[in-house]
Amino acid sequence: MVTASQLRPGTILKIGEDLFRVVESAYHVGQGKMPGSVHASLRHVRKGSFKELRFRPEDRLEDVALERQEMEFLYSDADSATFMHPRTYDQVSVPLEFLAGAEQFLKSEMKISVDFYEGEPVNVIFPQIVEVKVDSTSDPVHQQADNTYKPAVLENGLKIMVPQFIKTGDLVRVEVATRKFVDRVRMDAKRV
């Protein structure tokens, strides 16, 4: 148990049957006869939705610990993605709703962290940035400024905007959360 005044970002709370991760918490001092309160921004661990709650500082909340395991992506179907523990070969299927639309970045044998609560998977943690090959885009225009963008289709089918110098076959870094171009992977740096 933890008191509301002890909430910190990253703390996992069990409220009813749902698990929430504290994204942000702030103590607001009361004025006059009004008591202070703790305002918490929470993210549902399974669904990814956000919730704002207010607590009295002395409220006792149930905090839980999740077990994080490094898993290897095997395959996905219409409803779930299947991961395997690399040492025990145990397989676990995770509903696609846990992935919040990031399933298109999954590649065979990709290493992904999966959080478990009481032996059940409850969350999949993607890297912030992934490397993806450009499947098709228009020819590069080197005379243009680097701040002009053109559409590109990645090998996973995602359509993003990339700078003019990017060409078909380039390996680019994409931010998973925003689906935005970050930079191009230099092939000479990749060999080192």
Contacts in CASP RR format, 6 or more apart in sequence:
PFRMAT RR
TARGET T0000
AUTHOR 0000-0000-0000
METHOD contacts of the structure
MODEL  1
MVTASQLRPGTILKIGEDLFRVVESAYHVGQGKMPGSVHASLRHVRKGSF
KELRFRPEDRLEDVALERQEMEFLYSDADSATFMHPRTYDQVSVPLEFLA
GAEQFLKSEMKISVDFYEGEPVNVIFPQIVEVKVDSTSDPVHQQADNTYK
PAVLENGLKIMVPQFIKTGDLVRVEVATRKFVDRVRMDAKRV
1 60 0 8 1.000
1 61 0 8 1.000
1 62 0 8 1.000
1 63 0 8 1.000
2 11 0 8 1.000
2 60 0 8 1.000
2 61 0 8 1.000
2 63 0 8 1.000
3 57 0 8 1.000
3 58 0 8 1.000
3 59 0 8 1.000
3 60 0 8 1.000
3 61 0 8 1.000
4 25 0 8 1.000
4 38 0 8 1.000
4 40 0 8 1.000
4 55 0 8 1.000
4 56 0 8 1.000
4 57 0 8 1.000
4 58 0 8 1.000
4 59 0 8 1.000
4 60 0 8 1.000
4 61 0 8 1.000
5 27 0 8 1.000
5 38 0 8 1.000
5 57 0 8 1.000
5 58 0 8 1.000
7 13 0 8 1.000
7 22 0 8 1.000
7 25 0 8 1.000
7 38 0 8 1.000
7 40 0 8 1.000
7 55 0 8 1.000
7 61 0 8 1.000
8 22 0 8 1.000
8 25 0 8 1.000
9 22 0 8 1.000
9 23 0 8 1.000
9 24 0 8 1.000
9 25 0 8 1.000
10 21 0 8 1.000
10 22 0 8 1.000
10 23 0 8 1.000
11 21 0 8 1.000
11 22 0 8 1.000
11 63 0 8 1.000
12 19 0 8 1.000
12 20 0 8 1.000
12 21 0 8 1.000
12 22 0 8 1.000
12 45 0 8 1.000
12 63 0 8 1.000
12 64 0 8 1.000
12 65 0 8 1.000
12 66 0 8 1.000
13 19 0 8 1.000
13 20 0 8 1.000
13 21 0 8 1.000
13 22 0 8 1.000
13 42 0 8 1.000
13 61 0 8 1.000
13 62 0 8 1.000
13 63 0 8 1.000
13 64 0 8 1.000
14 20 0 8 1.000
14 62 0 8 1.000
14 63 0 8 1.000
14 64 0 8 1.000
15 42 0 8 1.000
15 53 0 8 1.000
15 61 0 8 1.000
15 62 0 8 1.000
18 44 0 8 1.000
18 45 0 8 1.000
18 46 0 8 1.000
19 44 0 8 1.000
19 45 0 8 1.000
19 46 0 8 1.000
19 64 0 8 1.000
19 66 0 8 1.000
19 117 0 8 1.000
19 122 0 8 1.000
20 42 0 8 1.000
20 43 0 8 1.000
20 44 0 8 1.000
20 45 0 8 1.000
20 51 0 8 1.000
21 42 0 8 1.000
21 43 0 8 1.000
21 45 0 8 1.000
22 40 0 8 1.000
22 41 0 8 1.000
22 42 0 8 1.000
23 41 0 8 1.000
23 42 0 8 1.000
23 43 0 8 1.000
23 50 0 8 1.000
24 40 0 8 1.000
24 41 0 8 1.000
25 38 0 8 1.000
25 39 0 8 1.000
25 40 0 8 1.000
25 41 0 8 1.000
26 38 0 8 1.000
26 39 0 8 1.000
27 36 0 8 1.000
27 37 0 8 1.000
27 38 0 8 1.000
27 57 0 8 1.000
28 36 0 8 1.000
28 37 0 8 1.000
28 38 0 8 1.000
28 39 0 8 1.000
29 36 0 8 1.000
30 36 0 8 1.000
30 37 0 8 1.000
35 56 0 8 1.000
35 57 0 8 1.000
36 56 0 8 1.000
36 57 0 8 1.000
37 54 0 8 1.000
37 55 0 8 1.000
37 56 0 8 1.000
37 57 0 8 1.000
38 54 0 8 1.000
38 55 0 8 1.000
38 56 0 8 1.000
38 57 0 8 1.000
38 59 0 8 1.000
39 52 0 8 1.000
39 53 0 8 1.000
39 54 0 8 1.000
40 52 0 8 1.000
40 53 0 8 1.000
40 54 0 8 1.000
40 55 0 8 1.000
41 50 0 8 1.000
41 51 0 8 1.000
41 52 0 8 1.000
42 50 0 8 1.000
42 51 0 8 1.000
42 52 0 8 1.000
42 53 0 8 1.000
43 49 0 8 1.000
43 50 0 8 1.000
43 51 0 8 1.000
44 50 0 8 1.000
44 51 0 8 1.000
45 66 0 8 1.000
45 115 0 8 1.000
45 117 0 8 1.000
45 122 0 8 1.000
45 123 0 8 1.000
46 97 0 8 1.000
46 98 0 8 1.000
46 122 0 8 1.000
46 123 0 8 1.000
47 97 0 8 1.000
48 100 0 8 1.000
55 61 0 8 1.000
64 117 0 8 1.000
66 115 0 8 1.000
66 116 0 8 1.000
66 117 0 8 1.000
66 122 0 8 1.000
66 123 0 8 1.000
67 115 0 8 1.000
67 116 0 8 1.000
67 117 0 8 1.000
67 119 0 8 1.000
68 113 0 8 1.000
68 114 0 8 1.000
68 115 0 8 1.000
68 116 0 8 1.000
68 125 0 8 1.000
69 85 0 8 1.000
69 113 0 8 1.000
69 114 0 8 1.000
69 116 0 8 1.000
70 86 0 8 1.000
70 111 0 8 1.000
70 112 0 8 1.000
70 113 0 8 1.000
71 83 0 8 1.000
71 84 0 8 1.000
71 85 0 8 1.000
71 86 0 8 1.000
71 92 0 8 1.000
71 111 0 8 1.000
71 112 0 8 1.000
71 113 0 8 1.000
71 114 0 8 1.000
72 83 0 8 1.000
72 84 0 8 1.000
72 85 0 8 1.000
72 86 0 8 1.000
72 109 0 8 1.000
72 110 0 8 1.000
72 111 0 8 1.000
72 112 0 8 1.000
73 81 0 8 1.000
73 82 0 8 1.000
73 83 0 8 1.000
73 106 0 8 1.000
73 107 0 8 1.000
73 108 0 8 1.000
73 109 0 8 1.000
73 110 0 8 1.000
73 111 0 8 1.000
73 112 0 8 1.000
74 82 0 8 1.000
74 83 0 8 1.000
74 84 0 8 1.000
74 91 0 8 1.000
74 108 0 8 1.000
75 81 0 8 1.000
75 82 0 8 1.000
75 108 0 8 1.000
76 82 0 8 1.000
76 96 0 8 1.000
76 103 0 8 1.000
76 106 0 8 1.000
79 95 0 8 1.000
79 96 0 8 1.000
80 93 0 8 1.000
80 94 0 8 1.000
80 95 0 8 1.000
80 96 0 8 1.000
81 93 0 8 1.000
81 94 0 8 1.000
81 96 0 8 1.000
81 99 0 8 1.000
81 103 0 8 1.000
81 106 0 8 1.000
81 124 0 8 1.000
82 91 0 8 1.000
82 92 0 8 1.000
82 93 0 8 1.000
82 94 0 8 1.000
83 91 0 8 1.000
83 92 0 8 1.000
83 93 0 8 1.000
83 94 0 8 1.000
83 112 0 8 1.000
83 114 0 8 1.000
83 121 0 8 1.000
83 124 0 8 1.000
84 90 0 8 1.000
84 91 0 8 1.000
84 92 0 8 1.000
85 91 0 8 1.000
85 92 0 8 1.000
92 114 0 8 1.000
92 121 0 8 1.000
94 114 0 8 1.000
94 121 0 8 1.000
94 124 0 8 1.000
96 103 0 8 1.000
98 121 0 8 1.000
98 122 0 8 1.000
98 123 0 8 1.000
98 124 0 8 1.000
99 106 0 8 1.000
99 124 0 8 1.000
99 126 0 8 1.000
102 124 0 8 1.000
102 126 0 8 1.000
102 176 0 8 1.000
104 156 0 8 1.000
104 157 0 8 1.000
104 158 0 8 1.000
105 126 0 8 1.000
105 130 0 8 1.000
105 132 0 8 1.000
105 156 0 8 1.000
105 174 0 8 1.000
105 176 0 8 1.000
106 112 0 8 1.000
112 124 0 8 1.000
112 125 0 8 1.000
112 126 0 8 1.000
113 124 0 8 1.000
113 125 0 8 1.000
114 121 0 8 1.000
114 123 0 8 1.000
114 124 0 8 1.000
114 125 0 8 1.000
115 121 0 8 1.000
115 122 0 8 1.000
115 123 0 8 1.000
115 124 0 8 1.000
115 125 0 8 1.000
116 122 0 8 1.000
126 176 0 8 1.000
127 176 0 8 1.000
128 175 0 8 1.000
128 176 0 8 1.000
128 177 0 8 1.000
129 173 0 8 1.000
129 174 0 8 1.000
129 175 0 8 1.000
129 176 0 8 1.000
129 182 0 8 1.000
130 173 0 8 1.000
130 174 0 8 1.000
130 176 0 8 1.000
131 171 0 8 1.000
131 172 0 8 1.000
131 173 0 8 1.000
131 174 0 8 1.000
131 185 0 8 1.000
132 154 0 8 1.000
132 155 0 8 1.000
132 156 0 8 1.000
132 158 0 8 1.000
132 171 0 8 1.000
132 172 0 8 1.000
132 173 0 8 1.000
132 174 0 8 1.000
133 154 0 8 1.000
133 155 0 8 1.000
133 169 0 8 1.000
133 170 0 8 1.000
133 171 0 8 1.000
133 172 0 8 1.000
134 152 0 8 1.000
134 153 0 8 1.000
134 154 0 8 1.000
134 155 0 8 1.000
134 162 0 8 1.000
134 166 0 8 1.000
134 167 0 8 1.000
134 168 0 8 1.000
134 169 0 8 1.000
134 170 0 8 1.000
134 171 0 8 1.000
134 172 0 8 1.000
135 152 0 8 1.000
135 153 0 8 1.000
135 154 0 8 1.000
135 155 0 8 1.000
135 157 0 8 1.000
135 168 0 8 1.000
135 169 0 8 1.000
136 152 0 8 1.000
136 153 0 8 1.000
136 168 0 8 1.000
137 150 0 8 1.000
137 151 0 8 1.000
137 152 0 8 1.000
137 153 0 8 1.000
137 162 0 8 1.000
137 166 0 8 1.000
137 167 0 8 1.000
137 168 0 8 1.000
138 150 0 8 1.000
138 151 0 8 1.000
139 167 0 8 1.000
140 164 0 8 1.000
140 165 0 8 1.000
140 166 0 8 1.000
140 167 0 8 1.000
141 150 0 8 1.000
141 164 0 8 1.000
141 165 0 8 1.000
142 164 0 8 1.000
142 165 0 8 1.000
144 164 0 8 1.000
145 164 0 8 1.000
146 163 0 8 1.000
146 164 0 8 1.000
146 165 0 8 1.000
147 163 0 8 1.000
148 163 0 8 1.000
148 164 0 8 1.000
149 161 0 8 1.000
149 162 0 8 1.000
149 163 0 8 1.000
149 164 0 8 1.000
149 181 0 8 1.000
150 161 0 8 1.000
150 162 0 8 1.000
150 163 0 8 1.000
150 164 0 8 1.000
150 166 0 8 1.000
151 159 0 8 1.000
151 160 0 8 1.000
151 161 0 8 1.000
151 162 0 8 1.000
152 159 0 8 1.000
152 160 0 8 1.000
152 161 0 8 1.000
152 162 0 8 1.000
152 166 0 8 1.000
153 159 0 8 1.000
154 160 0 8 1.000
154 172 0 8 1.000
154 174 0 8 1.000
158 174 0 8 1.000
158 179 0 8 1.000
160 174 0 8 1.000
160 179 0 8 1.000
160 180 0 8 1.000
160 181 0 8 1.000
161 180 0 8 1.000
161 181 0 8 1.000
162 172 0 8 1.000
162 181 0 8 1.000
163 181 0 8 1.000
165 184 0 8 1.000
166 172 0 8 1.000
166 181 0 8 1.000
166 184 0 8 1.000
170 184 0 8 1.000
170 185 0 8 1.000
171 184 0 8 1.000
171 185 0 8 1.000
171 187 0 8 1.000
171 190 0 8 1.000
172 181 0 8 1.000
172 182 0 8 1.000
172 183 0 8 1.000
172 184 0 8 1.000
172 185 0 8 1.000
173 181 0 8 1.000
173 182 0 8 1.000
173 183 0 8 1.000
173 184 0 8 1.000
173 185 0 8 1.000
174 180 0 8 1.000
174 181 0 8 1.000
174 182 0 8 1.000
175 182 0 8 1.000
END
